[in-house]
Amino acid sequence: MLEAKRLKGIHIPSEQEENQRLLTRTREQLVKDRTAVKNKIRMKFHQRGLIDYDENHTMTHKLVKEILSRTTSRELIVVIQAYWQIWKSLDQEIRNIEQELKKQAQTDPNEATYRSAPGIGTISARILSNELGSMSQFNNERQLFSYTGLTPCEYSSGESIHRGHISKQGNSRLRAILVEAAWRAIKKAPALEEFFNRLYPRTGKTRAIIAVARKLIGRIRAAFNKKEFYQIGFSSKNAYATGIV
């Protein structure tokens, strides 16, 4: 980052901001823990031949119950029940945190602006608001894109400057949320769908959706700056600058 001249003055979050982030970041970790437990259950079933290796159904409580009904191994039942109980406990803790996030959203002045954007749901709005706030700490979009890890790498060849894949530096959780939101957004916002369809034939869908993610967060920042909600009908011809794909 020093070589790329990206080390500059940084925004120090307040204690309140850190406390708010604690909820969304803890939920993220619990969801990962739950996924790990579900994968362990799946592998136990694989090992006993109760699930084929090419079976790709989502591991649900109903599926676990159904598979357990097909085994007579007491040992396997005890092991699966142990993991299953952890899974159920994680479900409850995630629900508890999500209830707290709903309360947090009710007093957050940034909530309505984030929720007005296409592809932004209740959880993604909480994550974006807790991590970015009103984005007033960014002087321009380039700083924002760098922080979210959505800035393309640059390399020189003679007098030409080429841009490749994103640097993947910056906040990885924001990058993941924005890319996920971008996939939903192109189904709801015609201008973003048009932008995506124009790009992906020559860039591929991955780079095109990253460009949509940049455009999406750039427009949300513009909405904050103008103190208005996101305008879904905003013409792509007059789009806010989002960097070069």
N, C-alpha and C positions, 0 to 999 in steps of 0.2 A: 504493500500500500504506500510505503514511503517512496519507492521508486516510481510509482504511478502518480505521485504528488497528490495523494488523496488524504494524507494526514494533515488535518487542519483543526481549528477549534471545534469542539464538540458540545452538544447539548447535554447537560447533566440533569437527569430526571429528578424531580422532587421526591420526597418520601411518600407523598400521596400517590404520585404516578407509579412508583414502584409497588405500592400496596395494591393498586388497581390491577397492575399487570400480574400480580401473584395469582389471581383467580384464573385468568385465561391460560397462563403458563402451566399452572398445576393441572387444570383440566386437560391440556394437551398431553402432559406426562401420563396422567391416568388413562387416557384413551390409548396411548402407546402400550402401557402395561396390560390393558385389557386385550389388545390385539395379540400381544405376546402369549398371554394365557390361552386364548382361543387357538393359537397356532400349536401350542403344546398339546392341547386336547386333540386337535386334528392329527398330529403326528402319532399320538398313542393309538388312535384308531387306525392310522395307516399301518403301523407296526403289527397290529393284530389282524390285518386284512379286512377290517370292517369298513374301510373307505379306500377306494382305488386311488392310486397316485395321480391319475389324470382327472379325478373328480374335483370340480371347482365351485361347488355350491357354497354359498356363504354359511359360515358356522353360526347357527342360531341355537337358542335354548330348545326349541322344538326339535331340531335335528339331533342334538345331543341326547335328548330323552328318547327319541325313536331308536337311535343306534344302541343305546344302553339296553333297550328292551330285547335286543338280538344277541346279547352275550350272557353266558353263564359264569364267566370268570369273576369270582368275588374280588380278587385282587385288582383287576382292571376297574371294576365298579368303584371300589374304594378310592383308587387313584383319580379317576375321572371326577368323582363326586368332590374330592378335595379341590381340584382345579376349578370345578364348576362353582363351588361355593365362593372362591376368590373372585371369579367372574361376576357373580351376582352382587357381591359386595362392592366391586368396582362400579357396576351399573348404578348402584344406589349413591355412591359418593359422587359420581359424575352428575347425577340428577340433582344432588344437593348443591353442587357448585353452580349448575346451570340456573337454579332458582336464585342464587345470590347474584348471578350475572344479570338476570331480569331486573332485580332491584337496582343494581348498579346502573343499568341502562336508563331507568326512569329518572335519574338525577343527572345524567350526563348530557351537557348541552350539545355535544357533537353527534349524539346518536341519530337524530332525525336526518342530518345531512348524509351520513354514511348509509342509512337505510333507504334513502331516496335513490341511490345508485343501483343500476341493474346488476344482478348477480350477487349482491351483498345481502346476506341473511342475518339472522340474529347473532349467531356465534361469530361469523366473520366480521360483523360490525363491531362487536366487542373487542376482538383481537386488534383490528385496525385502529380503533379509537384509543385503546390502552397503549398501543405501541407508537402511534403517530400523533395522537391528539388532533388539534386543528391544523397541523403541519406548518404552523407559523414559524417554526424553528428553521425551515428551509428557505433560503434566499431565492432559489429558483428550482425548476424541475430537475435539472441535472443533478443537484444535490440529493433530491428526493429519490431519483432513480438509482443513484449510487448507493444510497442507504438501504434501499429495498433489494439491491442485487440484480436490478433489471437493466444495467448498463452494458452494452455490447463491448467486448474487448476490441482494442484497436492495435493495428500493426502497420508499419510502413513498408512500402516496396518502391524504392526510387522516390519519386515525387508524389506518389499516390498513398492515400490513407485508406486502409481496408478495415471493415468492421466484421467481426466474427460472432461466435456464440457469446452469451452473457458471461460476465466475469464470475458470477456466483459468489462474489464478495458481498458483504452486507448482511442484513437480517434474513436468515433462511426461512423463518416461520412466516414472515411477511410475503416473501417471494412465493411460497407455496400457496398461501391464502389467495393472493392476487391472481395467480395463474388459474386456480380452481374457480375463482369468481369470474374470470374472463371467459371460461368455457360456458358458464351459465349466462353471462351477459350477452353473448352473441346471439342467444336464442330469444332475448327480450328487447334488445335495442337494435333497430334496423341499421343505424349508422355504423355501429360496431361490427355488425354482421357483414355489411358491405365492405368495410375496411379489411376484415379477415379474409373474405372471399377474394378480394383484389390482391392480397399478399401471398396467400399460401401456394398458389400454383408455381411461383418462382422462388419462394423461400422455404417451403415445407410448412406443415401445420404447427410444428413445435415453435419455430421462430415467429410464425405469424401470431400465435396466441400470446406469446411473450410481448409482442408489439401491442396487442390489444390490452394486455395487462398494464403496460406503460401508459397507454392512452386513457384507460379507465381511472387509474390513480391520479393521473395528471388532471383529468376533468374534475375529479372529486376535490383536488386541491384548489382548482379554479373556483369551484362552487363555494368553498370556504372563504377564499379571498373576496369573492363578490357578495358574501353573506346571503347566499340563496341556495335552494336545493338543486340537486343534479338535474339537468335538462336532458331527458332521454331522447327527445326529438331533435337534439342539436345536430346540425348538418355536418357531415364529415368534410365537406368542402371548406368549412370554417373551423375545423378542429383545432384544439389547442396543440401547441408543439409537444411532441412526444419523443423526440430523438430519432435517429436514423436507424432503420432496420438493417 
